[in-house]
Amino acid sequence: MEHPRTQEEYVQRIVAAYRAMPGTTGTIRRPDRLLAAQLYERGVPLLVIENALVLAAARRLLRPAESPPLNTVRSLAYFLPVIEEVSSLRVNPEYFQYLRQKIARHASAR
């Protein structure tokens, strides 16, 4: 995976990752782009954001069947606490790959 060279590339990658996450509207609003630009300015690695989106999506999808349904995520800001959490985690990168596979299997089972 190539690192984005510019802020615009970084924002586009975040926007694409957000749109691809199950449980989101897929709609990108101006505040979402501004938040992505702020994350770039803060120097948050793109991989941390992508992993946070995956972790949050997995938590939302892989809940007990009897759990009440969750509302659709309408903003990138929803993921900020998980971005902070992932930035401090020391987890094998294979774990996030495992979660990506679980999400893909869940999506294909529907």
C-alpha angles and dihedrals in degrees: 000000000000119000115241112255099202138034089249092056090048092050092047091052092050091047091050092048092048092049091051095053116104114238095037127106089235088224116128118209131189093260089056092054091046091051091050089052090050090052088052090051090050089053096240106169114245091230090058090055094045091048091048091053090050093047093049093046091050091050091051095046102039098057127126112285092238092058116112115257118267125232119254114267108247102178141042087228088074087074097052096098090050091047088055091046094050092047089062097041122104100205131149108258088231088071091065090047088052090052091049089054092048090052091048091050091048091051093048092049091060 
